[in-house]
Each structure stands twice: as C-alpha cells, then as structure tokens.
Amino acid sequence: MKTTIVALLLSISILSFSQTELKRKASLGFSLQKMADLPGGIVSNIAAGSPAQKSGLQNGDRILSFGGVTLTDENVMLKAMRKARGGEIVKLTVLRKGLAKPTAISFVPLTVPFESHNNLLLETPVVTNDYGDNLRAFVTKPKQASGKLPAILFVSWLSCSTVELNDFSDGWVLMLRDVAEKSGCLMLRIEKPGVSDSDGPPCSDCDLTTELNGYQAALRYLKSRPDVDTTKIILMGGSLGGTLTSIVGKGHNIKAYVSAVSVYKTWLEHMIELERRRLQLSGKNEAEASQLMQGYFEFHTDYLAQQKTPAQVLQQKPHLASLWYDEPAHQYGRPAAFYHQVQRLNFMESWGNVNVPVLLVAGEHDWIMSLDDNRLLNDMLNKKKPGTCTLMVANGMNHHWMKFKSAQDAFDEVNGNYDNATVAKMIEWIKEVVK
C-alpha cells in the first residue's frame, strides 16, 4: 500500500510539471538579415511552396516591421522572429524595390516539427521555474529501457542557441545525440527562458539568476520522475554550462559531474586570456597583440570588475572604441548584466564543495576556453580527495567537438571532423560511474 501511495505521489508530481501546453515555434520559411545602414531586415532564402512564398513575399524585400514591431536593430529583429508561433498569423510591413510605399503582407507559418530519433523515445514536457516561466524540455531514453534509469541533466552553453537535436552538421548536436543514444541513460535538456518555445524574458535580456533557476527546476523535475534512479543522476554541462553544474547541483545528491570545454577562473581572467589567443590566431604578432592587450585589460576591467556596460566604458574612455567588436549593452547575444553576475561568482569555491567523481573534458585546440583552467581544477580536486577528478584532454579538438590538425585550422574551422573518439571515451566514463 505504501509503495502504491509513493508511486501515485510521483505521478501527480510529474503531471504538475507537464499540465501546461506551450505553443510550438514557427517555421517562417525565409531568412532575415539586418543591414547596418538600412532600417528593417532583408529577406532571403524563401522556401519554395512555403506560406511565406504563397503570401507574395520575395527575396530582396525589406521587412520594416514584424508582428507590429519596428525592426530598429538586430536584437529587436531576433526577438520579434522568436515570438512567432506555428499556426498563428504573422503580419509584416514590407518595402519592395520599385514600389513607392510599404505594403502589408501576412501569412500563417507552419509549425517546426520536434526532433525525432530511431533509437530513442522522446518526451517534450514543460517545466516551470520559480518565476512562473514555462520552459520547453526534451527527455530521451532508450526505446528498450525499462524500470528506473540513471539520468543526465544537460546544462547548456552560454549562447541563446536551442538545445534541440536537429542540425547534424553541428558538433554539439552530434555529441548530445551520441550521449543520449549510447550512455544507456535517460537524458533531460531544457531550453533557456525566451528560447524556442519557452516563455520568459527574451534570452538576450535574461540574466544568469533566472537561467540558473531553470536548470534547478529541471533537476527537481528529473528527480520526481518514476523512471529515474535518483541515486544515479549526473550533471553534464558544456562551455559555461559545464562551469555552472557545480552550482546547479548544490544541495542535491548528485552521482557525478561531467564538465566539458569549460572555464573555472574568474570571468575577467578568462576574457583577458581569450582576447590574447584571439589576436594571435587572427594574425597579430606578439608585439602587436601585447600593445592591444593594454587596451583590452583596461576595457574588461571597467566592463567586468567595475560592472559597467560596454557603452558606458566607451563613453568614458573613447580611446578604447576601436577595440570593441560587439554591441553597446550585449556580448555574444547576452546582456552585460549577465556577465557581471558571472564575474561575481567564485567557480573554484563552488567546485571545491564537490566530493563525487568529476570528469573534465578539454580540447587541445579550444581557443575559447583555456586548458590551463582544467588543469588547475583537476589539481585542486585531486589534492583535496585523490582520484576524484579525471582530466581528459582531446588532441586536436576545438570548442565544438570537432578535431583539427592545427590550432589555426581549429580557429578558422576548416577541415575539421567530429571527434567521435573523445565522445566515446566520455560515454564510457559515464557508463562506468553509474553501473
């Protein structure tokens, strides 16, 4: 009787996460590129036979407004496009060559199909964070699996890219598919607020606290599932997500951590080291790079340590303007406040509280993240408790699970191949730790 009650409570818990339906994102059927010197965005790559083509939209048209939103800059344009949902009318204001005035065009876009797998069962539940945002999740498990399974929660990268497994030319997608298919684990991925189907603030405005809360809600959901062995949950993260797993898992019974191509020093140190590598691989000699680094050190100190936006730094120090290659209030598509929060975190402290097995995966030719960071964390964890941490250095691998013959090729991303051998070793480590 007691077992039946527990199972019922778990079932109710599952339903409480999945009772909300999220509208599926739209397949617009065209590309839109923001032109720096013109208002609006230029249409290209219209799919033949799509509702967009049937509406009369043409390649070369300039869309001035999308869904009633004037496309003043790239961020506004991307936000407007991401709000579009399949089956719901999209209204455009279009300026076409040869026409004196803008014209109105509208159509009902198709819905993007969910990812599909030959060897995996897929669920697409909704997880609600503590702010009331409904977030799209993806749960996969082997088709022949039964009973309680070891489980992996994937904590994703810095960017606002989707975690859906659709683009199989992408190394991250290939890696995640291999882990899902070959580890024998149930795997949960969750979209950030404002990405794909997820509610919440646009990802380009979402701060770190809100994003972290989504992963923490996903972990609670994972632990509530009756098909999950809660004694065998692995937190796996990539890029900044790998760094954050030690924070997501705090206070939970986590079996192990996998942190791949990640950062562990302060974000200010990380950016200074990244800028030097970027300059060198971009063709600057050592003297030129060192001269420019004087300015980058000044810029990033004000930006990160003094908690200013890039625009504020450049307004106060216009002599640094030529160094900045991103937006006035954003970097890599995320708001300045996001990086201010990252800078305030002490990653070595959060990782120092981890006492279970840890696998670090680092790429030899990863110019974005430093191999030195991984060595520092590996040494720290093994000094505290010998044998806790395993450092796997992937020869030739870059930040995107692709293998190259040289650091320059990895930077230029030419002649690379998916590093399935490194991923296979990572999967074997996972299988061994949960058996």
C-alpha positions in Angstrom: 0.0 0.0 0.0 2.8 2.4 0.9 4.6 1.7 -2.4 1.4 2.5 -4.3 0.9 5.8 -2.5 4.5 6.8 -3.3 4.1 6.0 -6.9 0.8 8.0 -7.0 2.5 11.0 -5.5 5.3 10.8 -8.0 2.8 10.6 -10.8 1.0 13.7 -9.5 4.4 15.5 -9.3 5.1 14.6 -12.9 1.7 15.9 -14.0 2.2 19.2 -12.1 5.2 19.9 -14.4 3.6 18.9 -17.7 0.0 20.1 -17.5 0.8 23.4 -19.2 1.0 23.4 -23.0 3.5 25.6 -24.8 2.8 26.8 -28.3 5.3 25.4 -30.8 7.7 27.8 -32.6 7.1 28.8 -36.2 8.8 27.7 -39.3 8.9 31.1 -41.1 10.2 29.8 -44.4 12.7 32.5 -45.0 15.9 34.1 -43.7 16.1 37.7 -42.5 19.4 39.7 -42.3 19.7 43.1 -40.6 21.6 45.6 -42.7 23.6 48.1 -40.6 23.0 51.0 -42.9 19.3 50.4 -43.5 16.1 50.1 -41.4 14.5 46.7 -41.3 15.8 43.3 -42.5 16.4 41.9 -45.9 14.6 38.7 -46.9 16.4 35.8 -48.5 16.2 32.0 -48.9 12.4 31.8 -49.2 11.4 28.2 -49.1 9.5 27.1 -52.3 5.9 26.4 -51.6 6.0 27.8 -48.1 3.2 30.0 -46.7 5.7 32.9 -46.8 6.2 32.4 -50.6 2.5 32.0 -51.2 1.8 35.3 -49.4 3.8 37.1 -52.1 6.9 37.8 -50.1 10.0 38.0 -52.3 13.8 37.6 -51.9 15.2 41.1 -51.5 12.2 42.6 -49.8 13.0 44.7 -46.8 10.8 44.0 -43.8 10.3 47.2 -41.8 8.1 45.7 -39.1 7.4 42.1 -37.9 4.3 41.4 -35.9 3.8 45.1 -35.3 7.4 45.6 -34.0 9.6 48.1 -35.9 12.9 46.4 -36.7 15.3 49.1 -35.3 18.2 46.8 -34.7 19.3 43.1 -34.8 18.2 42.3 -31.2 14.7 43.7 -31.8 14.5 41.7 -35.1 15.6 38.4 -33.5 13.1 38.9 -30.6 10.3 39.6 -32.9 11.1 36.5 -35.0 11.4 34.2 -32.0 8.0 35.2 -30.8 6.3 33.8 -33.9 4.4 30.6 -33.3 3.2 28.0 -35.8 -0.4 28.4 -36.8 -0.6 32.0 -35.7 -0.8 34.8 -38.3 2.4 36.8 -38.9 1.9 40.4 -40.1 4.7 42.2 -42.0 5.3 45.7 -43.3 7.4 45.3 -46.5 9.3 47.8 -48.6 10.0 46.5 -52.1 12.2 47.9 -54.9 10.0 49.6 -57.5 7.2 50.4 -55.1 6.8 53.9 -53.7 5.2 52.8 -50.4 5.5 49.9 -48.0 2.9 47.2 -48.4 1.3 44.8 -45.8 1.9 41.1 -46.1 0.6 38.4 -43.8 0.6 34.6 -43.7 0.2 31.7 -41.2 3.5 29.9 -40.8 3.9 26.2 -40.3 5.0 24.6 -37.0 8.5 23.4 -36.6 8.4 19.6 -36.1 10.0 18.2 -32.9 13.3 16.3 -33.2 12.9 12.6 -33.9 15.1 9.5 -33.2 15.3 6.0 -34.4 16.6 4.5 -31.2 15.2 6.8 -28.5 11.8 7.6 -27.0 11.2 11.4 -26.9 9.0 13.4 -24.5 8.7 17.2 -24.6 7.4 18.2 -21.1 7.0 21.7 -19.8 9.0 22.7 -16.7 8.0 25.8 -14.8 10.7 27.8 -13.0 10.2 29.8 -9.8 9.4 32.9 -11.7 6.4 31.3 -13.4 8.1 30.9 -16.8 7.1 27.7 -18.7 10.2 26.2 -20.3 10.4 23.5 -23.0 12.3 20.4 -22.0 13.4 17.3 -24.0 13.6 13.9 -22.4 15.1 11.0 -24.3 15.6 7.4 -23.2 16.5 4.1 -25.0 13.4 2.5 -26.6 14.1 -0.8 -24.9 14.7 0.6 -21.5 12.6 -0.3 -18.5 12.5 0.4 -14.8 14.5 3.2 -13.1 17.3 4.5 -15.2 20.4 6.5 -14.4 19.8 10.1 -15.7 21.7 13.0 -17.1 20.7 16.7 -16.9 22.5 18.7 -19.5 23.3 22.3 -18.6 23.8 24.2 -21.8 26.2 26.7 -23.2 26.3 30.5 -22.9 24.6 31.4 -26.2 20.9 31.5 -26.9 21.0 28.6 -29.3 18.4 25.9 -29.0 19.2 22.5 -27.3 17.1 20.6 -29.9 18.9 18.0 -31.9 18.1 18.9 -35.5 21.3 20.2 -37.1 23.5 17.2 -37.5 26.3 19.2 -39.1 26.9 20.7 -35.6 29.4 19.0 -33.3 27.4 19.8 -30.2 24.3 18.2 -31.6 26.3 15.1 -32.7 27.8 14.8 -29.2 24.5 15.1 -27.4 22.9 12.6 -29.7 25.7 10.1 -29.1 25.4 10.5 -25.3 21.6 10.1 -25.4 21.8 7.0 -27.6 24.9 5.2 -26.2 25.1 6.0 -22.5 22.0 4.0 -21.5 20.8 6.9 -19.5 17.6 9.0 -19.6 18.7 12.4 -20.6 17.0 15.8 -20.0 17.7 19.0 -21.9 15.9 22.2 -21.2 15.6 25.5 -23.2 16.6 28.7 -21.6 13.9 31.3 -21.0 12.9 33.0 -24.2 14.5 30.3 -26.5 12.4 28.3 -28.9 9.0 27.5 -27.3 10.0 28.7 -23.8 8.2 31.6 -22.1 10.1 34.2 -20.0 12.2 37.2 -20.9 14.0 37.1 -24.3 17.2 35.2 -23.9 19.1 38.4 -25.0 17.7 40.1 -21.8 17.7 37.1 -19.4 20.1 37.3 -16.5 22.2 34.4 -15.0 20.0 34.0 -11.9 16.9 33.4 -14.0 18.7 31.0 -16.3 20.2 29.0 -13.3 16.7 28.8 -11.8 15.5 27.0 -14.9 18.2 24.3 -14.5 17.4 23.9 -10.8 13.7 23.5 -11.7 14.7 20.9 -14.3 16.7 19.0 -11.7 13.7 18.9 -9.4 11.6 17.6 -12.2 14.1 14.9 -13.1 14.2 13.7 -9.5 10.4 13.5 -9.5 10.1 11.1 -12.4 9.3 7.5 -11.5 11.6 6.2 -14.3 14.7 7.9 -12.8 17.1 6.3 -10.4 17.7 9.3 -8.1 20.9 7.8 -6.7 22.4 7.9 -10.2 21.9 11.4 -11.5 24.8 13.0 -13.5 25.0 16.7 -14.1 26.7 17.3 -17.5 27.4 20.7 -18.9 29.2 22.2 -21.9 31.1 25.5 -22.2 29.8 27.9 -19.5 27.1 25.3 -18.7 29.8 22.9 -17.6 31.1 25.6 -15.2 27.7 26.1 -13.7 26.9 22.4 -13.0 28.6 22.7 -9.6 26.1 25.5 -8.7 23.1 23.7 -10.1 23.9 20.5 -8.1 24.4 22.2 -4.8 22.3 20.6 -2.0 21.4 17.6 -4.2 22.5 14.0 -4.2 24.5 14.0 -7.4 26.3 10.9 -8.5 28.9 12.6 -10.7 29.7 15.6 -12.8 30.9 15.9 -16.4 32.1 19.4 -17.3 33.3 19.9 -20.9 35.2 22.7 -22.6 34.5 25.0 -19.6 36.0 27.9 -17.6 36.9 27.9 -13.9 38.9 31.1 -13.3 37.2 34.4 -12.9 35.4 35.7 -16.0 37.8 38.7 -16.1 40.8 36.4 -16.3 39.0 34.3 -18.9 38.3 37.2 -21.2 41.9 38.6 -21.0 43.3 35.2 -21.9 40.7 34.7 -24.7 41.5 38.1 -26.2 45.2 37.3 -26.5 44.5 33.9 -28.1 42.0 35.6 -30.5 44.5 38.3 -31.5 47.3 35.8 -32.1 45.2 33.4 -34.2 43.8 36.4 -36.1 47.3 37.2 -37.4 48.7 39.7 -34.9 52.3 39.2 -34.0 53.4 39.1 -30.3 54.3 42.8 -30.2 51.0 43.9 -31.8 49.0 41.6 -29.6 50.7 42.9 -26.4 50.0 46.5 -27.5 46.4 45.8 -28.0 46.1 43.8 -24.8 46.9 47.0 -22.8 43.6 48.4 -24.1 41.7 45.1 -23.5 42.9 44.9 -20.0 41.6 48.4 -19.3 38.3 47.8 -21.1 37.4 44.4 -19.4 38.4 45.7 -16.0 35.9 48.5 -16.3 33.3 46.3 -18.0 33.5 43.3 -15.7 35.2 44.4 -12.4 33.6 47.8 -12.3 30.3 46.4 -13.6 29.7 48.8 -16.5 28.1 48.2 -19.9 30.4 48.4 -22.9 28.6 51.6 -23.9 29.4 53.2 -20.6 33.1 52.1 -20.8 33.4 53.6 -24.3 31.6 56.8 -23.4 34.1 57.4 -20.5 37.1 56.1 -22.5 36.6 56.7 -26.2 40.2 55.8 -26.9 39.1 52.1 -26.4 36.3 52.3 -29.0 38.3 50.6 -31.8 38.8 47.5 -29.6 35.1 46.6 -29.0 33.6 44.2 -31.6 30.2 43.6 -30.1 27.0 45.6 -29.1 26.7 48.6 -26.7 24.9 46.6 -24.0 25.4 43.0 -25.0 28.1 40.5 -25.7 27.7 37.2 -27.6 23.9 37.8 -27.5 23.7 38.1 -23.7 23.2 41.3 -21.6 26.1 43.0 -19.8 24.4 42.3 -16.5 24.7 38.5 -17.2 28.5 38.8 -17.4 28.6 41.0 -14.3 26.8 38.2 -12.4 29.3 35.6 -13.9 32.2 37.8 -12.8 30.9 37.8 -9.2 30.9 34.0 -8.9 33.8 32.1 -7.4 33.9 28.9 -9.5 36.8 27.3 -7.7 34.8 27.7 -4.4 31.7 26.1 -5.8 33.7 23.2 -7.3 35.6 22.9 -4.1 32.4 21.7 -2.4 32.1 18.8 -4.9 33.1 15.4 -3.4 31.9 13.0 -6.1 33.5 11.8 -9.3 34.2 14.6 -11.8 35.2 14.3 -15.5 36.7 17.3 -17.2 36.9 17.3 -21.0 39.2 19.9 -22.6 40.1 20.5 -26.2 43.8 20.9 -27.2 42.8 23.5 -29.8 40.0 25.1 -27.9 40.9 28.8 -28.2 37.7 29.9 -26.4 38.3 28.1 -23.1 41.8 27.5 -21.6 43.3 24.1 -21.0 45.1 25.7 -18.0 41.7 26.2 -16.3 41.1 22.5 -16.4 44.5 21.6 -15.1 44.0 24.0 -12.2 40.6 22.5 -11.2 41.9 18.9 -11.7 44.8 19.5 -9.4 42.6 21.2 -6.8 40.0 18.4 -6.7 42.6 15.6 -6.6 44.6 17.3 -3.9 41.5 17.5 -1.8 40.5 14.0 -2.5 42.8 11.9 -4.7 41.1 10.2 -7.5 38.1 12.4 -7.5 38.8 14.1 -10.8 39.7 12.8 -14.3 41.0 15.2 -16.9 40.5 14.1 -20.5 42.5 16.2 -23.0 41.2 15.7 -26.5 44.0 16.0 -29.0 43.2 18.4 -31.8 39.7 19.2 -30.5 38.2 22.7 -30.5 35.3 24.2 -28.5 32.7 22.5 -30.7 33.7 18.8 -30.6 35.4 19.0 -33.9 39.0 17.7 -34.5 41.6 19.7 -36.5 45.2 19.2 -37.5 46.3 22.6 -36.1 45.3 25.4 -33.8 44.9 27.7 -36.8 42.6 25.3 -38.6 40.6 25.0 -35.4 40.3 28.8 -35.1 39.3 29.1 -38.8 37.1 26.0 -38.5 38.4 24.4 -41.7 39.0 20.8 -42.5 37.6 19.6 -39.2 35.8 16.3 -38.4 33.6 15.3 -35.5 35.7 14.0 -32.6 33.7 10.8 -32.0 36.6 9.1 -30.3 36.7 11.6 -27.5 32.9 11.5 -27.1 33.1 7.7 -27.0 35.6 7.8 -24.1 33.4 10.3 -22.3 30.4 7.9 -22.7 32.4 5.0 -21.3 33.3 7.1 -18.2 29.6 7.8 -17.7 28.6 4.2 -18.1 31.3 3.1 -15.6 30.3 5.6 -13.0 26.6 4.7 -13.0 26.8 0.9 -13.3 
